[in-house]
């Protein structure tokens, strides 16, 4: 492969790992948000807490273990990343402890505090991986594609080529759903019906006459980690949001 292709491959693998991190981060944030909102509504957050604990045990912590066996093992041997990866390994231990704290929390306040702390640590952690650790490994000439092979079970598989990465990342044309002429009671029904028909990596563009932020909170409560939300236009008279499935 040429040098440009090598760089393209590295960039594609970086994008794949970052996309998985983004999905984990969105799901974590959505779960933490629904816990806080259930407490605001004076409802028990116990069920939501269980969902978040299961998500961490089934996806977040296995992902962390896979990173330690692949990315962190390589980074620990490089002078530029040795101290950083040591600190990030400690953060994995902190995440495990926070998941335990969340699982054992007794009161709604303790559950909310544990979920908030867990989300904050995780978001900070993946940002350092995305913006510091992974680019440093790429700059050092580490074969990220080889590392990705060691993590493909938790990342959902490895694209074989740069073209496959770009094809997966490229969004298809999204049809518009204009709800401005519908009465409010019909809008949410139509929106969720349209969302229910989406397949993976497809989306539609919601056209509305006001900021649909309350709709985002409903999606976060009912479909945590299962949707994407991207503002395309933000008023003052028209709002457009691309809503999709990751």
Phi, psi and omega in degrees: 000150177283168180298321180295322178293320177303313180296320178296321177296315178301315180296321180295319179292319175304316180296323180295313181293317179297322179297320178293319176300317180298320180295315177298318181295318178297317181295316178301313181297319180297317179296315179298320179296316182293329176295313180297319182290327177294324177291321177300328180270009180062029176258155179291131178270009187299316182295317178295323177300317179298322179295317180293319178298316179298318178301316180294317182289330185265336185233308186293308183291320173300323176297318179298318179296320179296322178297319181297325182280344184239283185298311185291325180297319178289316183296330181293341180266358181256128181305324185291332186244002187299312182290322180298313183291331175296316178294322181288329173297319176297326177293327174299319177297320179297319178299317179298318179296319181292324175297319176296319178298319180296318182295328184262358181300138185263314185261161176304321179296319179293321178297314180297316181296318181294319179295319180295316179295317179299314180296317182297315181295318182294316181298318178295321182296310183290332177295320178294321177296314184293317191262342183238302188293306184297315176299325179296320178294320178296317180295332180278359178085013179292136180284095182293330179297322178294321177294323181297327178300325180285348182243008190296333180294322180270344178265353178087021177108165183244126172297142184279333185222166175299320181299323179295321177298312183294323179296320181292325183281333185288121180285139174287161178299131186258126177290154180265144172240103182265113183255010187295334182267357179272150174289152184308322182296333182272339186297306183296322179300315181291320181297312182288331175294319178295317178298321181296338180271353181289144170257176183301137177064029171239165185204167169225160180255116177278128176249122186222166179259009175206166180294118183276036182303318177302328177295323177301316180297325178292319175299317181297325181284321187264336183224054183299127178077000185253006183219159172243154186217115183224117177289129175255331179210135186232072172074187008278347181247336182231135174241135176233130181228127174275119180247126184215180174252131180290000000 
